[in-house]
Amino acid sequence: MIRRLAVAVLALTLAVLVPAAPAAAHNRLTSSVPAEGARLDAVPTEIVLEFAEALNPTYTQLIVTDAAKTRVAVSAPEVDGARARITVTGTPGDNVYTVAYRVVSKDGHPVQGSYAFTVGAGAPAAAPTTAAAAAPPATTGSAPTGPTALIAIAIAIAAVVVAGGAVAFWLSRRRRPAV
């Protein structure tokens, strides 16, 4: 009786906690050309970002801005699997440029981030900080933290306790002789 109950509670615990693991597997930027922090002699004709998972072309956005937060003219993103490519169509000069991206993971979670590179002498020393602030911070693929994580843990524990109680009740009802 106790062994069955323990096995049932363990199985329910695994059933509740294991499916939550893939939520941490959000898409992420794995490489870029030009690379983050690169110093180039001339403005690149194209910018390529490679991600860990395949991209949905409908929900892939790439924006390039200069140190003054002015958008640089670029083509619409061309998506091929996990790679997104844009062509620089304008004629920007020496500056610090920020590439901001927003993509949607397979699980539907939006991921966004940005990085900067410099062309020529770049902009004044204060500009990189301003340019980096032009795009929202990167969203990592880490598990939720803070109140969200505590609520998820509390719900999982409550589900295990309720399921364990239901199994114990069911097992105790099975053992009683019919009246």
Short mmCIF file of the C-alpha atoms (twelve columns), coordinates in Angstrom:
data_MODEL
# 
_entry.id   MODEL 
# 
loop_
_atom_site.group_PDB 
_atom_site.id 
_atom_site.type_symbol 
_atom_site.label_atom_id 
_atom_site.label_alt_id 
_atom_site.label_comp_id 
_atom_site.label_asym_id 
_atom_site.label_seq_id 
_atom_site.Cartn_x 
_atom_site.Cartn_y 
_atom_site.Cartn_z 
_atom_site.pdbx_PDB_model_num 
ATOM 1   C CA . MET A 1   0.000   0.000  0.000   1 
ATOM 2   C CA . ILE A 2   2.647   2.529  1.021   1 
ATOM 3   C CA . ARG A 3   4.925   1.433  -1.814  1 
ATOM 4   C CA . ARG A 4   2.143   1.950  -4.380  1 
ATOM 5   C CA . LEU A 5   1.326   5.341  -2.925  1 
ATOM 6   C CA . ALA A 6   4.995   6.380  -3.037  1 
ATOM 7   C CA . VAL A 7   5.316   5.239  -6.659  1 
ATOM 8   C CA . ALA A 8   2.114   7.085  -7.588  1 
ATOM 9   C CA . VAL A 9   3.273   10.307 -5.912  1 
ATOM 10  C CA . LEU A 10  6.691   10.038 -7.584  1 
ATOM 11  C CA . ALA A 11  5.075   9.470  -10.988 1 
ATOM 12  C CA . LEU A 12  2.759   12.437 -10.494 1 
ATOM 13  C CA . THR A 13  5.648   14.626 -9.371  1 
ATOM 14  C CA . LEU A 14  7.587   13.758 -12.523 1 
ATOM 15  C CA . ALA A 15  4.503   14.258 -14.696 1 
ATOM 16  C CA . VAL A 16  4.010   17.756 -13.281 1 
ATOM 17  C CA . LEU A 17  7.618   18.938 -13.232 1 
ATOM 18  C CA . VAL A 18  9.171   17.396 -16.356 1 
ATOM 19  C CA . PRO A 19  6.931   19.085 -18.979 1 
ATOM 20  C CA . ALA A 20  7.949   22.492 -17.592 1 
ATOM 21  C CA . ALA A 21  11.596  21.971 -18.578 1 
ATOM 22  C CA . PRO A 22  11.289  22.941 -22.296 1 
ATOM 23  C CA . ALA A 23  10.061  26.422 -21.340 1 
ATOM 24  C CA . ALA A 24  13.703  27.388 -20.766 1 
ATOM 25  C CA . ALA A 25  14.635  26.515 -24.366 1 
ATOM 26  C CA . HIS A 26  13.999  29.889 -25.990 1 
ATOM 27  C CA . ASN A 27  15.757  30.942 -29.138 1 
ATOM 28  C CA . ARG A 28  19.003  32.886 -28.872 1 
ATOM 29  C CA . LEU A 29  21.477  34.646 -31.122 1 
ATOM 30  C CA . THR A 30  24.501  32.396 -31.722 1 
ATOM 31  C CA . SER A 31  26.554  34.505 -34.147 1 
ATOM 32  C CA . SER A 32  26.459  37.633 -36.271 1 
ATOM 33  C CA . VAL A 33  28.297  39.282 -39.151 1 
ATOM 34  C CA . PRO A 34  29.534  41.823 -38.363 1 
ATOM 35  C CA . ALA A 35  30.204  40.529 -34.880 1 
ATOM 36  C CA . GLU A 36  29.331  42.366 -31.686 1 
ATOM 37  C CA . GLY A 37  31.928  45.040 -30.961 1 
ATOM 38  C CA . ALA A 38  33.549  44.727 -34.415 1 
ATOM 39  C CA . ARG A 39  35.471  47.698 -35.834 1 
ATOM 40  C CA . LEU A 40  35.078  47.970 -39.600 1 
ATOM 41  C CA . ASP A 41  36.671  50.263 -42.191 1 
ATOM 42  C CA . ALA A 42  33.457  50.516 -44.231 1 
ATOM 43  C CA . VAL A 43  29.739  49.981 -43.696 1 
ATOM 44  C CA . PRO A 44  28.863  46.343 -44.423 1 
ATOM 45  C CA . THR A 45  26.589  45.709 -47.403 1 
ATOM 46  C CA . GLU A 46  24.733  43.015 -45.480 1 
ATOM 47  C CA . ILE A 47  24.174  41.946 -41.890 1 
ATOM 48  C CA . VAL A 48  23.620  38.284 -41.034 1 
ATOM 49  C CA . LEU A 49  22.333  36.934 -37.724 1 
ATOM 50  C CA . GLU A 50  22.370  33.221 -36.888 1 
ATOM 51  C CA . PHE A 51  20.070  31.843 -34.189 1 
ATOM 52  C CA . ALA A 52  19.890  28.540 -32.302 1 
ATOM 53  C CA . GLU A 53  16.462  27.643 -33.747 1 
ATOM 54  C CA . ALA A 54  14.691  28.111 -37.052 1 
ATOM 55  C CA . LEU A 55  12.999  31.484 -37.476 1 
ATOM 56  C CA . ASN A 56  9.474   32.299 -38.559 1 
ATOM 57  C CA . PRO A 57  9.878   34.885 -41.365 1 
ATOM 58  C CA . THR A 58  6.574   36.537 -40.444 1 
ATOM 59  C CA . TYR A 59  7.829   37.357 -36.930 1 
ATOM 60  C CA . THR A 60  11.467  38.239 -37.651 1 
ATOM 61  C CA . GLN A 61  12.408  41.908 -37.295 1 
ATOM 62  C CA . LEU A 62  15.864  43.446 -37.727 1 
ATOM 63  C CA . ILE A 63  16.495  47.174 -37.310 1 
ATOM 64  C CA . VAL A 64  19.780  49.052 -37.651 1 
ATOM 65  C CA . THR A 65  20.253  52.471 -36.033 1 
ATOM 66  C CA . ASP A 66  23.193  54.837 -35.716 1 
ATOM 67  C CA . ALA A 67  24.448  56.541 -32.549 1 
ATOM 68  C CA . ALA A 68  21.779  59.250 -32.885 1 
ATOM 69  C CA . LYS A 69  19.072  56.511 -32.971 1 
ATOM 70  C CA . THR A 70  18.340  57.256 -36.623 1 
ATOM 71  C CA . ARG A 71  17.254  54.200 -38.586 1 
ATOM 72  C CA . VAL A 72  19.538  53.025 -41.361 1 
ATOM 73  C CA . ALA A 73  17.795  51.966 -44.573 1 
ATOM 74  C CA . VAL A 74  17.844  48.179 -44.848 1 
ATOM 75  C CA . SER A 75  15.940  45.560 -46.813 1 
ATOM 76  C CA . ALA A 76  13.277  43.353 -45.287 1 
ATOM 77  C CA . PRO A 77  14.832  40.355 -43.510 1 
ATOM 78  C CA . GLU A 78  15.448  37.284 -45.653 1 
ATOM 79  C CA . VAL A 79  15.037  34.200 -43.480 1 
ATOM 80  C CA . ASP A 80  16.589  30.837 -44.270 1 
ATOM 81  C CA . GLY A 81  16.150  28.383 -41.405 1 
ATOM 82  C CA . ALA A 82  17.929  29.846 -38.383 1 
ATOM 83  C CA . ARG A 83  19.627  32.613 -40.398 1 
ATOM 84  C CA . ALA A 84  18.293  36.123 -41.003 1 
ATOM 85  C CA . ARG A 85  19.950  38.440 -43.520 1 
ATOM 86  C CA . ILE A 86  19.374  42.108 -44.329 1 
ATOM 87  C CA . THR A 87  20.998  44.285 -46.973 1 
ATOM 88  C CA . VAL A 88  22.050  47.821 -46.086 1 
ATOM 89  C CA . THR A 89  20.392  49.954 -48.775 1 
ATOM 90  C CA . GLY A 90  21.327  53.395 -47.475 1 
ATOM 91  C CA . THR A 91  24.750  55.042 -47.549 1 
ATOM 92  C CA . PRO A 92  25.604  55.574 -43.886 1 
ATOM 93  C CA . GLY A 93  29.053  56.797 -42.907 1 
ATOM 94  C CA . ASP A 94  31.407  56.339 -39.982 1 
ATOM 95  C CA . ASN A 95  29.399  55.776 -36.813 1 
ATOM 96  C CA . VAL A 96  28.486  53.321 -34.103 1 
ATOM 97  C CA . TYR A 97  25.627  51.128 -35.289 1 
ATOM 98  C CA . THR A 98  23.210  49.039 -33.271 1 
ATOM 99  C CA . VAL A 99  21.520  45.981 -34.726 1 
ATOM 100 C CA . ALA A 100 18.279  45.247 -32.853 1 
ATOM 101 C CA . TYR A 101 16.387  42.025 -33.426 1 
ATOM 102 C CA . ARG A 102 13.089  40.505 -32.383 1 
ATOM 103 C CA . VAL A 103 12.270  36.899 -33.272 1 
ATOM 104 C CA . VAL A 104 9.737   34.356 -32.070 1 
ATOM 105 C CA . SER A 105 10.845  30.986 -30.686 1 
ATOM 106 C CA . LYS A 106 9.232   27.693 -31.606 1 
ATOM 107 C CA . ASP A 107 7.333   27.811 -28.318 1 
ATOM 108 C CA . GLY A 108 5.894   31.209 -29.265 1 
ATOM 109 C CA . HIS A 109 8.079   33.188 -26.846 1 
ATOM 110 C CA . PRO A 110 9.386   36.453 -28.332 1 
ATOM 111 C CA . VAL A 111 13.134  36.997 -27.967 1 
ATOM 112 C CA . GLN A 112 14.754  40.341 -28.537 1 
ATOM 113 C CA . GLY A 113 18.169  41.853 -28.142 1 
ATOM 114 C CA . SER A 114 20.759  44.072 -29.731 1 
ATOM 115 C CA . TYR A 115 24.456  44.525 -30.281 1 
ATOM 116 C CA . ALA A 116 26.704  47.292 -31.593 1 
ATOM 117 C CA . PHE A 117 29.575  47.557 -34.052 1 
ATOM 118 C CA . THR A 118 31.667  50.537 -35.178 1 
ATOM 119 C CA . VAL A 119 32.510  51.786 -38.664 1 
ATOM 120 C CA . GLY A 120 35.584  53.989 -39.095 1 
ATOM 121 C CA . ALA A 121 36.270  56.393 -36.259 1 
ATOM 122 C CA . GLY A 122 32.728  55.885 -34.998 1 
ATOM 123 C CA . ALA A 123 30.866  58.419 -32.940 1 
ATOM 124 C CA . PRO A 124 31.824  60.419 -29.844 1 
ATOM 125 C CA . ALA A 125 32.665  58.392 -26.723 1 
ATOM 126 C CA . ALA A 126 29.214  58.868 -25.147 1 
ATOM 127 C CA . ALA A 127 27.378  57.616 -28.244 1 
ATOM 128 C CA . PRO A 128 27.895  53.840 -27.804 1 
ATOM 129 C CA . THR A 129 26.078  53.917 -24.477 1 
ATOM 130 C CA . THR A 130 23.209  55.849 -26.036 1 
ATOM 131 C CA . ALA A 131 23.112  53.571 -29.085 1 
ATOM 132 C CA . ALA A 132 23.099  50.445 -26.959 1 
ATOM 133 C CA . ALA A 133 20.126  51.823 -25.060 1 
ATOM 134 C CA . ALA A 134 18.197  52.292 -28.318 1 
ATOM 135 C CA . ALA A 135 17.118  48.662 -28.367 1 
ATOM 136 C CA . PRO A 136 15.618  46.629 -25.551 1 
ATOM 137 C CA . PRO A 137 17.940  44.320 -23.624 1 
ATOM 138 C CA . ALA A 138 18.384  40.757 -24.825 1 
ATOM 139 C CA . THR A 139 16.024  38.148 -23.485 1 
ATOM 140 C CA . THR A 140 17.910  35.074 -22.453 1 
ATOM 141 C CA . GLY A 141 16.726  31.517 -22.509 1 
ATOM 142 C CA . SER A 142 17.032  31.124 -18.762 1 
ATOM 143 C CA . ALA A 143 14.236  29.792 -16.619 1 
ATOM 144 C CA . PRO A 144 11.853  32.290 -15.009 1 
ATOM 145 C CA . THR A 145 12.978  33.870 -11.770 1 
ATOM 146 C CA . GLY A 146 11.381  35.944 -9.045  1 
ATOM 147 C CA . PRO A 147 7.631   35.888 -8.380  1 
ATOM 148 C CA . THR A 148 6.852   34.013 -11.608 1 
ATOM 149 C CA . ALA A 149 9.114   31.119 -10.615 1 
ATOM 150 C CA . LEU A 150 7.708   31.030 -7.082  1 
ATOM 151 C CA . ILE A 151 4.144   30.890 -8.379  1 
ATOM 152 C CA . ALA A 152 5.046   28.087 -10.802 1 
ATOM 153 C CA . ILE A 153 6.722   26.105 -8.012  1 
ATOM 154 C CA . ALA A 154 3.775   26.651 -5.657  1 
ATOM 155 C CA . ILE A 155 1.329   25.469 -8.317  1 
ATOM 156 C CA . ALA A 156 3.453   22.385 -9.034  1 
ATOM 157 C CA . ILE A 157 3.672   21.504 -5.327  1 
ATOM 158 C CA . ALA A 158 -0.068  22.029 -4.859  1 
ATOM 159 C CA . ALA A 159 -0.782  19.799 -7.867  1 
ATOM 160 C CA . VAL A 160 1.437   17.043 -6.475  1 
ATOM 161 C CA . VAL A 161 -0.204  17.266 -3.043  1 
ATOM 162 C CA . VAL A 162 -3.725  17.187 -4.517  1 
ATOM 163 C CA . ALA A 163 -2.821  14.313 -6.839  1 
ATOM 164 C CA . GLY A 164 -1.190  12.404 -3.982  1 
ATOM 165 C CA . GLY A 165 -4.271  12.929 -1.833  1 
ATOM 166 C CA . ALA A 166 -6.530  11.733 -4.650  1 
ATOM 167 C CA . VAL A 167 -4.420  8.605  -5.137  1 
ATOM 168 C CA . ALA A 168 -4.419  7.882  -1.390  1 
ATOM 169 C CA . PHE A 169 -8.203  8.357  -1.230  1 
ATOM 170 C CA . TRP A 170 -8.701  6.125  -4.265  1 
ATOM 171 C CA . LEU A 171 -6.467  3.404  -2.821  1 
ATOM 172 C CA . SER A 172 -8.230  3.532  0.569   1 
ATOM 173 C CA . ARG A 173 -11.649 3.233  -1.129  1 
ATOM 174 C CA . ARG A 174 -10.496 0.187  -3.116  1 
ATOM 175 C CA . ARG A 175 -9.542  -1.748 -0.007  1 
ATOM 176 C CA . ARG A 176 -12.896 -1.302 1.772   1 
ATOM 177 C CA . PRO A 177 -15.292 -4.195 1.387   1 
ATOM 178 C CA . ALA A 178 -18.595 -3.415 -0.309  1 
ATOM 179 C CA . VAL A 179 -21.525 -3.033 2.082   1 
# 
